[in-house]
């Protein structure tokens, strides 16, 4: 019978052979290295590249995750806010209707431009109806505001204290808004029981379409002036 062949490698020789492959390696020219160091270098470079790409990917994913968490918190807060608004929507609609009704009532107390003459006549008639003597009734310059126009009227009347008080009450009860400002009372010389009241009566009116356009134009921000010609 044939004898069994036994493989008995010389481990010492193998170790010495492997060790000699790592002796005298030129770090500037890895292409000339023996096979084992060269392959180990390739494996090490691949591992480093894979690890670097992995950490870069993890960092990018982590940043994206933080951004999404921040977005989630913002959306949750916005959702809660909108839910609260939706719950109180009907109540807000009722409040809006009440405000609109109140604004409409106030608007009705402002005369239009064509009604100003009638309002001035009402003020004059209120004084005459209380037996007051007008010494001065002088409308001033109209002051145009953003949404309305204001007309000041310098008024000076003479009469008894009670009649002057009733005249002021009549002005307050007019259907249109009229305010009495800078009011002063002084006795009339050599006429017992008579007083002179001087005040600025201010009334307000709607702006017509031309005045609204002019007011909007005046309130627009002015554009920067163009530079001079070169």
Helices and strands as residue ranges (DSSP letters): H 11-21, G 30-32, H 35-87, H 89-108, G 113-115, H 116-129, E 133-144, E 149-160, H 161-172, E 178-187, E 194-205, H 209-219
